[in-house]
Amino acid sequence: MNASLPSADTLRSALGAVLDGLPPRQAAQAVDRLIANYRGATQTHAPVLRDRSDVAAYAAYRMPATFEAVRDAVYALADAAPDWTPATHTDVGGGTGSASWAVAEVWEGAARTTVLDWAEPALAIGEELARGVFDAEWRRERIGGALRLADTDLVTVSYVLNELTEADRTTLVAEAARAARAVVVVEPGTPDGYERLIAARTLLVEAGFTVAAPCPHSDACPIVPGTDWCHFAARVSRSSLHRQVKGGSLPYEDEKYAYVAAARFPVTPAPARITRRPQIRKGQVLLDLCGPDGLARETVTKRHGALYKEARDAEWGDPWPPEPEGSAARD
């Protein structure tokens, strides 16, 4: 049995132990280049994480945020398929294993995880971070159109597509769809990230998958291209090292992300999804929703009784109406 359960706190503790004594200036030297790749400003045929200092910068700057975003997406899949638990999981381009930490938390380490990445320093630190928390195989593979995956229950592809050419992105998503029973793709919550995400969603639906989340349907996205983009936000607590590397002073940041979770087995998507921060006014709450009939705004007032309190407590990205008791629990 693992000594510690995977969680945001356990991850921060593991990061602190592995990165203890690392000069923040050394990690900060790699941050600007990593930010450019994260935001999709560059495409590369070489590993983004090239050496231990790059990996240290990534771990301090990006790993907690990636974990929180992927965890939200994976919980949404679990909510849509509460009776399903993956026995096997492949983390494509997993690097230091943020997505694997998320999967291990949601299903309490039930899945046998394989992390694939082409950066050996990232795999080495990822294995070190996960030691004693969850078991995984860390394997070096070139991530791209030539990658072939073993059959598996779940594939996660998080913050990877921006590093690939369009042709390689298409081939990789198609390969994930061939190999897996469920696929979760997460991208930065930017217009470019959303475009990559929608392309992946389209490929999954064409391959026979049903969208489990965030969409309440598997039809085309109702957002008119170029007018807006669908994304969500996760609140991330910053460690002192994270604040030093990033140069910020706040104890938290909001990680904006776009995602799709889809499956080959029956799922129950949310009736609708809150697509913006709820606007709380005197005696009413305005909710921007995406539902089976498209985009709409719903006004919930005190006259709605208990639903009004639920609306005041609702958050961006939540299902609407609220999920019944028994949905996947989270922090």
FITORKOL-130391 format. One record per residue (C-alpha): residue in three letters; x, y, z; residue number from 1. Coordinates in pm, 1 decimal. Example, Ala and Ser with C-alpha at 12.3 -4.5 7.8 and 13.67 -1.06 7.14 Angstrom:
! residues 2
+---------+----------+----------+----------+-----+
! residuo !       xx !       yy !       zz ! num !
+---------+----------+----------+----------+-----+
!     Ala !   1230.0 !   -450.0 !    780.0 !   1 !
!     Ser !   1367.0 !   -106.0 !    714.0 !   2 !
+---------+----------+----------+----------+-----+
//
This chain:
! residues 331
+---------+----------+----------+----------+-----+
! residuo !       xx !       yy !       zz ! num !
+---------+----------+----------+----------+-----+
!     Met !      0.0 !      0.0 !      0.0 !   1 !
!     Asn !    130.0 !    346.1 !    -81.2 !   2 !
!     Ala !    245.1 !    554.6 !    213.5 !   3 !
!     Ser !     75.3 !    868.9 !     81.2 !   4 !
!     Leu !   -232.0 !    925.3 !   -131.8 !   5 !
!     Pro !   -185.7 !   1141.5 !   -442.6 !   6 !
!     Ser !   -313.8 !   1495.7 !   -386.6 !   7 !
!     Ala !   -215.4 !   1857.2 !   -445.2 !   8 !
!     Asp !    -60.0 !   1868.9 !    -97.4 !   9 !
!     Thr !    131.4 !   1544.8 !   -150.8 !  10 !
!     Leu !    259.3 !   1674.6 !   -484.3 !  11 !
!     Arg !    378.3 !   2001.8 !   -329.0 !  12 !
!     Ser !    552.8 !   1807.3 !    -56.0 !  13 !
!     Ala !    722.7 !   1580.2 !   -308.7 !  14 !
!     Leu !    831.5 !   1880.1 !   -516.1 !  15 !
!     Gly !    975.1 !   2046.3 !   -209.0 !  16 !
!     Ala !   1179.9 !   1737.2 !   -125.0 !  17 !
!     Val !   1312.1 !   1684.8 !   -477.7 !  18 !
!     Leu !   1387.1 !   2053.7 !   -538.6 !  19 !
!     Asp !   1527.9 !   2129.4 !   -194.8 !  20 !
!     Gly !   1833.0 !   2352.5 !   -229.9 !  21 !
!     Leu !   1775.7 !   2439.8 !   -596.9 !  22 !
!     Pro !   1879.2 !   2803.6 !   -659.6 !  23 !
!     Pro !   1568.2 !   2982.5 !   -791.7 !  24 !
!     Arg !   1783.7 !   3179.8 !  -1037.4 !  25 !
!     Gln !   1898.6 !   2855.4 !  -1199.9 !  26 !
!     Ala !   1539.7 !   2740.4 !  -1248.6 !  27 !
!     Ala !   1428.2 !   3085.3 !  -1365.7 !  28 !
!     Gln !   1674.4 !   3082.4 !  -1658.4 !  29 !
!     Ala !   1465.6 !   2817.1 !  -1832.0 !  30 !
!     Val !   1121.4 !   2960.4 !  -1752.9 !  31 !
!     Asp !   1087.0 !   3203.2 !  -2045.6 !  32 !
!     Arg !   1151.7 !   2931.7 !  -2305.4 !  33 !
!     Leu !    914.2 !   2693.6 !  -2128.0 !  34 !
!     Ile !    641.1 !   2958.3 !  -2122.2 !  35 !
!     Ala !    677.0 !   3005.9 !  -2498.7 !  36 !
!     Asn !    630.5 !   2632.9 !  -2558.2 !  37 !
!     Tyr !    345.3 !   2606.9 !  -2308.4 !  38 !
!     Arg !    152.5 !   2885.3 !  -2480.7 !  39 !
!     Gly !    205.5 !   2727.9 !  -2819.9 !  40 !
!     Ala !    437.9 !   2997.8 !  -2954.0 !  41 !
!     Thr !    681.1 !   2741.8 !  -3089.4 !  42 !
!     Gln !    673.5 !   2394.5 !  -3234.2 !  43 !
!     Thr !    968.1 !   2167.8 !  -3190.2 !  44 !
!     His !   1106.0 !   1835.6 !  -3303.2 !  45 !
!     Ala !   1338.0 !   1822.2 !  -3000.8 !  46 !
!     Pro !   1239.3 !   1759.1 !  -2638.5 !  47 !
!     Val !   1110.6 !   2073.3 !  -2468.2 !  48 !
!     Leu !   1265.8 !   1962.0 !  -2138.7 !  49 !
!     Arg !   1631.7 !   1915.4 !  -2230.6 !  50 !
!     Asp !   1820.0 !   1880.5 !  -1900.3 !  51 !
!     Arg !   1772.4 !   1871.6 !  -1525.6 !  52 !
!     Ser !   1760.7 !   2251.6 !  -1490.8 !  53 !
!     Asp !   1479.4 !   2264.4 !  -1749.5 !  54 !
!     Val !   1293.9 !   1992.5 !  -1561.4 !  55 !
!     Ala !   1343.2 !   2175.2 !  -1231.6 !  56 !
!     Ala !   1199.0 !   2492.7 !  -1385.6 !  57 !
!     Tyr !    904.4 !   2301.0 !  -1526.4 !  58 !
!     Ala !    837.0 !   2120.3 !  -1199.9 !  59 !
!     Ala !    840.4 !   2442.3 !   -997.3 !  60 !
!     Tyr !    655.3 !   2657.2 !  -1248.2 !  61 !
!     Arg !    413.6 !   2429.0 !  -1433.0 !  62 !
!     Met !    358.7 !   2096.0 !  -1258.2 !  63 !
!     Pro !    112.7 !   2210.5 !   -985.2 !  64 !
!     Ala !    -97.1 !   2401.3 !  -1239.2 !  65 !
!     Thr !   -100.3 !   2114.3 !  -1489.4 !  66 !
!     Phe !   -201.2 !   1875.5 !  -1213.0 !  67 !
!     Glu !   -495.9 !   2094.3 !  -1108.1 !  68 !
!     Ala !   -621.7 !   2136.9 !  -1465.2 !  69 !
!     Val !   -595.6 !   1767.3 !  -1553.0 !  70 !
!     Arg !   -748.2 !   1669.0 !  -1220.9 !  71 !
!     Asp !  -1057.6 !   1879.0 !  -1298.9 !  72 !
!     Ala !  -1086.5 !   1716.5 !  -1641.6 !  73 !
!     Val !  -1040.7 !   1363.4 !  -1507.3 !  74 !
!     Tyr !  -1292.1 !   1421.6 !  -1227.5 !  75 !
!     Ala !  -1540.0 !   1535.4 !  -1494.0 !  76 !
!     Leu !  -1491.9 !   1202.3 !  -1672.3 !  77 !
!     Ala !  -1537.2 !   1016.2 !  -1344.2 !  78 !
!     Asp !  -1857.5 !   1210.7 !  -1275.3 !  79 !
!     Ala !  -1993.5 !   1115.0 !  -1618.2 !  80 !
!     Ala !  -1902.7 !    747.2 !  -1569.9 !  81 !
!     Pro !  -1924.0 !    681.4 !  -1194.4 !  82 !
!     Asp !  -1926.2 !    302.4 !  -1231.7 !  83 !
!     Trp !  -1612.1 !    290.2 !  -1447.6 !  84 !
!     Thr !  -1257.3 !    260.2 !  -1316.0 !  85 !
!     Pro !   -960.7 !    230.8 !  -1554.0 !  86 !
!     Ala !   -731.1 !    -64.3 !  -1490.6 !  87 !
!     Thr !   -461.8 !     74.9 !  -1722.0 !  88 !
!     His !   -357.9 !    431.0 !  -1806.8 !  89 !
!     Thr !   -111.0 !    571.8 !  -2059.3 !  90 !
!     Asp !     13.4 !    927.3 !  -2001.5 !  91 !
!     Val !    130.4 !   1046.9 !  -2345.3 !  92 !
!     Gly !    398.2 !   1315.5 !  -2325.0 !  93 !
!     Gly !    360.5 !   1293.6 !  -1949.0 !  94 !
!     Gly !    699.0 !   1444.3 !  -1861.4 !  95 !
!     Thr !    722.2 !   1459.5 !  -1483.5 !  96 !
!     Gly !    380.2 !   1295.2 !  -1451.0 !  97 !
!     Ser !    129.9 !   1568.5 !  -1361.7 !  98 !
!     Ala !   -155.8 !   1387.2 !  -1538.7 !  99 !
!     Ser !    -55.5 !   1059.2 !  -1376.6 ! 100 !
!     Trp !    -80.9 !   1221.9 !  -1033.1 ! 101 !
!     Ala !   -431.8 !   1340.0 !  -1125.3 ! 102 !
!     Val !   -544.7 !    995.2 !  -1243.2 ! 103 !
!     Ala !   -394.0 !    832.9 !   -934.5 ! 104 !
!     Glu !   -588.3 !   1070.8 !   -708.9 ! 105 !
!     Val !   -923.5 !   1032.2 !   -883.2 ! 106 !
!     Trp !   -913.8 !    652.0 !   -890.6 ! 107 !
!     Glu !   -693.4 !    607.7 !   -582.4 ! 108 !
!     Gly !   -406.7 !    445.0 !   -767.2 ! 109 !
!     Ala !   -623.9 !    172.2 !   -922.7 ! 110 !
!     Ala !   -480.4 !    212.9 !  -1273.6 ! 111 !
!     Arg !   -146.4 !     69.0 !  -1383.3 ! 112 !
!     Thr !     13.6 !    379.0 !  -1534.1 ! 113 !
!     Thr !    272.6 !    408.6 !  -1809.0 ! 114 !
!     Val !    426.5 !    752.3 !  -1861.1 ! 115 !
!     Leu !    568.1 !    814.9 !  -2208.9 ! 116 !
!     Asp !    799.3 !   1105.6 !  -2283.2 ! 117 !
!     Trp !   1113.2 !   1168.8 !  -2486.9 ! 118 !
!     Ala !   1291.9 !   1375.1 !  -2219.3 ! 119 !
!     Glu !   1487.0 !   1139.2 !  -1996.2 ! 120 !
!     Pro !   1554.0 !   1401.8 !  -1723.8 ! 121 !
!     Ala !   1178.1 !   1459.8 !  -1694.4 ! 122 !
!     Leu !   1108.9 !   1089.2 !  -1661.8 ! 123 !
!     Ala !   1380.9 !   1054.8 !  -1398.7 ! 124 !
!     Ile !   1246.3 !   1336.5 !  -1180.6 ! 125 !
!     Gly !    889.1 !   1221.5 !  -1238.0 ! 126 !
!     Glu !    973.3 !    875.7 !  -1110.5 ! 127 !
!     Glu !   1147.8 !   1030.0 !   -810.2 ! 128 !
!     Leu !    848.1 !   1250.0 !   -729.2 ! 129 !
!     Ala !    600.2 !    961.0 !   -750.3 ! 130 !
!     Arg !    807.5 !    717.1 !   -544.5 ! 131 !
!     Gly !    606.1 !    595.3 !   -247.4 ! 132 !
!     Val !    288.0 !    762.0 !   -374.9 ! 133 !
!     Phe !    179.6 !    564.7 !   -681.6 ! 134 !
!     Asp !    333.8 !    303.7 !   -909.6 ! 135 !
!     Ala !    410.1 !    378.3 !  -1272.8 ! 136 !
!     Glu !    639.2 !    271.6 !  -1553.4 ! 137 !
!     Trp !    842.5 !    563.2 !  -1693.3 ! 138 !
!     Arg !    941.1 !    496.3 !  -2055.0 ! 139 !
!     Arg !   1125.1 !    704.4 !  -2310.6 ! 140 !
!     Glu !    933.8 !    737.0 !  -2637.7 ! 141 !
!     Arg !    935.0 !    995.4 !  -2913.2 ! 142 !
!     Ile !    597.9 !   1171.4 !  -2900.6 ! 143 !
!     Gly !    462.3 !   1232.3 !  -3247.4 ! 144 !
!     Gly !    292.3 !   1079.2 !  -3546.6 ! 145 !
!     Ala !    501.4 !    761.9 !  -3537.6 ! 146 !
!     Leu !    405.5 !    673.6 !  -3178.6 ! 147 !
!     Arg !    221.7 !    344.2 !  -3136.1 ! 148 !
!     Leu !     34.1 !    276.3 !  -2815.4 ! 149 !
!     Ala !    -51.8 !    -48.0 !  -2643.6 ! 150 !
!     Asp !   -423.0 !   -101.8 !  -2584.6 ! 151 !
!     Thr !   -527.1 !     67.3 !  -2260.2 ! 152 !
!     Asp !   -835.2 !    181.0 !  -2073.3 ! 153 !
!     Leu !   -741.6 !    550.2 !  -2048.5 ! 154 !
!     Val !   -509.3 !    780.7 !  -2240.9 ! 155 !
!     Thr !   -428.1 !   1130.8 !  -2119.7 ! 156 !
!     Val !   -271.2 !   1386.6 !  -2354.7 ! 157 !
!     Ser !   -209.3 !   1703.0 !  -2154.3 ! 158 !
!     Tyr !    -29.2 !   2016.5 !  -2275.4 ! 159 !
!     Val !    131.0 !   1815.5 !  -2555.5 ! 160 !
!     Leu !    -44.6 !   1901.2 !  -2882.0 ! 161 !
!     Asn !    105.9 !   2251.6 !  -2895.9 ! 162 !
!     Glu !    451.1 !   2093.0 !  -2929.4 ! 163 !
!     Leu !    355.9 !   1900.3 !  -3246.0 ! 164 !
!     Thr !    289.0 !   1980.4 !  -3607.3 ! 165 !
!     Glu !    -72.4 !   1967.9 !  -3721.2 ! 166 !
!     Ala !    -13.2 !   1638.6 !  -3902.1 ! 167 !
!     Asp !    144.7 !   1480.1 !  -3594.2 ! 168 !
!     Arg !   -136.9 !   1608.2 !  -3373.7 ! 169 !
!     Thr !   -395.4 !   1443.1 !  -3597.9 ! 170 !
!     Thr !   -207.8 !   1113.2 !  -3606.7 ! 171 !
!     Leu !   -145.5 !   1111.3 !  -3231.8 ! 172 !
!     Val !   -510.2 !   1173.5 !  -3141.0 ! 173 !
!     Ala !   -619.9 !    907.0 !  -3388.2 ! 174 !
!     Glu !   -375.3 !    661.8 !  -3228.9 ! 175 !
!     Ala !   -505.6 !    745.2 !  -2881.3 ! 176 !
!     Ala !   -860.0 !    683.5 !  -3005.9 ! 177 !
!     Arg !   -756.4 !    347.6 !  -3152.6 ! 178 !
!     Ala !   -580.6 !    229.6 !  -2836.7 ! 179 !
!     Ala !   -804.7 !    355.9 !  -2555.4 ! 180 !
!     Arg !  -1153.5 !    317.1 !  -2415.0 ! 181 !
!     Ala !  -1143.2 !    673.8 !  -2284.8 ! 182 !
!     Val !   -931.2 !    974.3 !  -2382.3 ! 183 !
!     Val !   -874.6 !   1299.9 !  -2193.6 ! 184 !
!     Val !   -706.2 !   1587.0 !  -2378.8 ! 185 !
!     Val !   -608.2 !   1908.6 !  -2197.8 ! 186 !
!     Glu !   -465.7 !   2221.0 !  -2360.8 ! 187 !
!     Pro !   -392.5 !   2576.8 !  -2244.8 ! 188 !
!     Gly !   -703.9 !   2791.0 !  -2211.6 ! 189 !
!     Thr !   -603.3 !   3020.9 !  -2497.2 ! 190 !
!     Pro !   -771.1 !   3070.5 !  -2836.9 ! 191 !
!     Asp !   -499.3 !   2857.3 !  -2999.6 ! 192 !
!     Gly !   -531.7 !   2590.4 !  -2732.0 ! 193 !
!     Tyr !   -907.4 !   2581.2 !  -2783.2 ! 194 !
!     Glu !   -863.5 !   2537.2 !  -3159.8 ! 195 !
!     Arg !   -632.1 !   2241.0 !  -3104.5 ! 196 !
!     Leu !   -874.2 !   2101.8 !  -2849.0 ! 197 !
!     Ile !  -1175.5 !   2128.8 !  -3080.8 ! 198 !
!     Ala !   -980.6 !   1955.5 !  -3359.5 ! 199 !
!     Ala !   -900.7 !   1669.6 !  -3119.3 ! 200 !
!     Arg !  -1263.5 !   1654.7 !  -3003.5 ! 201 !
!     Thr !  -1381.1 !   1628.5 !  -3363.9 ! 202 !
!     Leu !  -1139.2 !   1342.8 !  -3431.8 ! 203 !
!     Leu !  -1255.5 !   1154.2 !  -3122.1 ! 204 !
!     Val !  -1623.3 !   1189.4 !  -3214.0 ! 205 !
!     Glu !  -1549.9 !   1077.0 !  -3569.5 ! 206 !
!     Ala !  -1372.6 !    771.6 !  -3423.7 ! 207 !
!     Gly !  -1691.6 !    671.0 !  -3242.3 ! 208 !
!     Phe !  -1635.7 !    829.2 !  -2901.1 ! 209 !
!     Thr !  -1905.0 !   1002.8 !  -2696.5 ! 210 !
!     Val !  -1809.9 !   1329.4 !  -2529.2 ! 211 !
!     Ala !  -1837.4 !   1289.4 !  -2152.0 ! 212 !
!     Ala !  -1727.3 !   1641.4 !  -2053.6 ! 213 !
!     Pro !  -1729.7 !   1933.2 !  -2051.8 ! 214 !
!     Cys !  -1989.3 !   1939.7 !  -2330.2 ! 215 !
!     Pro !  -2344.7 !   1815.9 !  -2263.5 ! 216 !
!     His !  -2348.8 !   1661.7 !  -2612.0 ! 217 !
!     Ser !  -2124.1 !   1528.3 !  -2886.7 ! 218 !
!     Asp !  -2252.7 !   1767.6 !  -3153.2 ! 219 !
!     Ala !  -2044.4 !   2052.4 !  -3293.5 ! 220 !
!     Cys !  -1940.7 !   2324.5 !  -3050.5 ! 221 !
!     Pro !  -2197.1 !   2609.7 !  -3069.0 ! 222 !
!     Ile !  -1928.2 !   2879.0 !  -3039.8 ! 223 !
!     Val !  -1877.9 !   3059.0 !  -3370.6 ! 224 !
!     Pro !  -1509.4 !   3020.3 !  -3462.7 ! 225 !
!     Gly !  -1313.1 !   3336.5 !  -3397.3 ! 226 !
!     Thr !  -1574.7 !   3496.7 !  -3171.3 ! 227 !
!     Asp !  -1490.5 !   3326.5 !  -2840.9 ! 228 !
!     Trp !  -1334.0 !   3013.3 !  -2699.3 ! 229 !
!     Cys !  -1439.1 !   2760.1 !  -2436.5 ! 230 !
!     His !  -1207.1 !   2732.0 !  -2138.3 ! 231 !
!     Phe !  -1212.9 !   2697.1 !  -1761.7 ! 232 !
!     Ala !   -994.5 !   2788.6 !  -1464.1 ! 233 !
!     Ala !   -843.4 !   2605.3 !  -1167.1 ! 234 !
!     Arg !   -715.4 !   2783.3 !   -856.4 ! 235 !
!     Val !   -352.8 !   2681.8 !   -789.9 ! 236 !
!     Ser !   -168.7 !   2740.1 !   -462.8 ! 237 !
!     Arg !    187.0 !   2863.1 !   -520.6 ! 238 !
!     Ser !    481.1 !   2734.6 !   -322.1 ! 239 !
!     Ser !    751.3 !   2981.7 !   -215.1 ! 240 !
!     Leu !    981.8 !   2835.9 !   -483.2 ! 241 !
!     His !    705.3 !   2873.8 !   -742.5 ! 242 !
!     Arg !    661.9 !   3240.3 !   -647.0 ! 243 !
!     Gln !   1036.8 !   3300.1 !   -668.0 ! 244 !
!     Val !   1070.5 !   3133.0 !  -1007.9 ! 245 !
!     Lys !    771.1 !   3312.5 !  -1155.2 ! 246 !
!     Gly !    845.2 !   3643.3 !   -985.3 ! 247 !
!     Gly !    495.5 !   3676.8 !   -838.8 ! 248 !
!     Ser !    380.7 !   3768.3 !   -490.1 ! 249 !
!     Leu !     29.4 !   3624.0 !   -468.3 ! 250 !
!     Pro !    -10.2 !   3288.1 !   -290.6 ! 251 !
!     Tyr !   -222.1 !   3154.7 !   -577.1 ! 252 !
!     Glu !   -287.8 !   3179.5 !   -949.3 ! 253 !
!     Asp !   -569.9 !   3074.2 !  -1180.2 ! 254 !
!     Glu !   -470.7 !   2816.9 !  -1439.6 ! 255 !
!     Lys !   -685.5 !   2854.5 !  -1751.6 ! 256 !
!     Tyr !   -730.3 !   2540.6 !  -1958.2 ! 257 !
!     Ala !   -947.5 !   2373.6 !  -2222.5 ! 258 !
!     Tyr !  -1029.0 !   2004.7 !  -2219.4 ! 259 !
!     Val !  -1232.2 !   1721.5 !  -2360.1 ! 260 !
!     Ala !  -1302.9 !   1383.1 !  -2204.1 ! 261 !
!     Ala !  -1455.2 !   1120.1 !  -2432.7 ! 262 !
!     Ala !  -1527.4 !    749.2 !  -2410.6 ! 263 !
!     Arg !  -1629.7 !    443.3 !  -2609.2 ! 264 !
!     Phe !  -1857.7 !    322.8 !  -2327.6 ! 265 !
!     Pro !  -2185.8 !    474.8 !  -2202.3 ! 266 !
!     Val !  -2146.4 !    806.5 !  -2021.0 ! 267 !
!     Thr !  -2390.2 !   1057.9 !  -1874.4 ! 268 !
!     Pro !  -2276.3 !   1411.1 !  -1959.6 ! 269 !
!     Ala !  -2387.7 !   1706.1 !  -1749.6 ! 270 !
!     Pro !  -2729.9 !   1849.6 !  -1849.7 ! 271 !
!     Ala !  -2547.6 !   2180.8 !  -1905.7 ! 272 !
!     Arg !  -2212.0 !   2336.9 !  -1813.2 ! 273 !
!     Ile !  -2141.0 !   2681.0 !  -1663.4 ! 274 !
!     Thr !  -1908.1 !   2844.5 !  -1916.6 ! 275 !
!     Arg !  -1821.5 !   3170.6 !  -1736.2 ! 276 !
!     Arg !  -1790.1 !   3290.0 !  -1379.6 ! 277 !
!     Pro !  -2142.3 !   3326.0 !  -1235.6 ! 278 !
!     Gln !  -2251.8 !   3687.8 !  -1193.0 ! 279 !
!     Ile !  -2401.4 !   3738.5 !   -848.5 ! 280 !
!     Arg !  -2641.1 !   4031.3 !   -831.7 ! 281 !
!     Lys !  -2881.9 !   4143.2 !   -562.0 ! 282 !
!     Gly !  -3137.6 !   3866.6 !   -534.7 ! 283 !
!     Gln !  -3028.3 !   3686.1 !   -850.5 ! 284 !
!     Val !  -2746.7 !   3490.6 !  -1013.2 ! 285 !
!     Leu !  -2675.8 !   3502.7 !  -1387.7 ! 286 !
!     Leu !  -2540.2 !   3177.3 !  -1531.4 ! 287 !
!     Asp !  -2390.3 !   3146.4 !  -1880.5 ! 288 !
!     Leu !  -2454.5 !   2789.0 !  -1988.6 ! 289 !
!     Cys !  -2377.4 !   2549.4 !  -2269.7 ! 290 !
!     Gly !  -2656.9 !   2298.1 !  -2306.4 ! 291 !
!     Pro !  -2796.2 !   2054.0 !  -2563.1 ! 292 !
!     Asp !  -2960.3 !   2345.5 !  -2745.6 ! 293 !
!     Gly !  -2648.3 !   2562.4 !  -2745.9 ! 294 !
!     Leu !  -2542.4 !   2869.5 !  -2549.3 ! 295 !
!     Ala !  -2788.9 !   3041.6 !  -2316.8 ! 296 !
!     Arg !  -2809.1 !   3258.4 !  -2005.8 ! 297 !
!     Glu !  -3020.0 !   3148.3 !  -1710.4 ! 298 !
!     Thr !  -3127.7 !   3380.4 !  -1430.1 ! 299 !
!     Val !  -3178.8 !   3214.4 !  -1091.3 ! 300 !
!     Thr !  -3360.1 !   3424.6 !   -828.7 ! 301 !
!     Lys !  -3465.8 !   3383.9 !   -467.3 ! 302 !
!     Arg !  -3800.7 !   3259.3 !   -594.9 ! 303 !
!     His !  -3620.8 !   2941.6 !   -705.3 ! 304 !
!     Gly !  -3566.8 !   2847.5 !   -339.9 ! 305 !
!     Ala !  -3290.2 !   2594.4 !   -279.4 ! 306 !
!     Leu !  -3170.4 !   2628.1 !   -638.6 ! 307 !
!     Tyr !  -3085.2 !   2993.2 !   -568.8 ! 308 !
!     Lys !  -2840.3 !   2890.9 !   -295.9 ! 309 !
!     Glu !  -2691.4 !   2632.0 !   -530.8 ! 310 !
!     Ala !  -2647.0 !   2902.2 !   -794.8 ! 311 !
!     Arg !  -2472.2 !   3133.4 !   -548.2 ! 312 !
!     Asp !  -2230.4 !   2851.8 !   -462.6 ! 313 !
!     Ala !  -2180.1 !   2743.2 !   -824.3 ! 314 !
!     Glu !  -1844.6 !   2790.3 !   -994.5 ! 315 !
!     Trp !  -1719.5 !   2831.7 !  -1348.8 ! 316 !
!     Gly !  -1701.8 !   2487.0 !  -1508.6 ! 317 !
!     Asp !  -1958.7 !   2321.4 !  -1282.2 ! 318 !
!     Pro !  -2244.3 !   2111.6 !  -1422.8 ! 319 !
!     Trp !  -2588.3 !   2270.8 !  -1406.4 ! 320 !
!     Pro !  -2822.1 !   2188.3 !  -1242.5 ! 321 !
!     Pro !  -2596.7 !   2067.2 !   -960.2 ! 322 !
!     Glu !  -2494.9 !   1704.3 !   -960.0 ! 323 !
!     Pro !  -2679.5 !   1474.7 !   -718.4 ! 324 !
!     Glu !  -2515.8 !   1332.8 !   -407.5 ! 325 !
!     Gly !  -2265.4 !   1058.1 !   -485.8 ! 326 !
!     Ser !  -2071.8 !   1222.5 !   -770.3 ! 327 !
!     Ala !  -1694.3 !   1197.7 !   -762.6 ! 328 !
!     Ala !  -1563.3 !   1376.1 !   -451.7 ! 329 !
!     Arg !  -1281.7 !   1625.4 !   -477.2 ! 330 !
!     Asp !  -1100.0 !   1886.4 !   -270.1 ! 331 !
+---------+----------+----------+----------+-----+
//
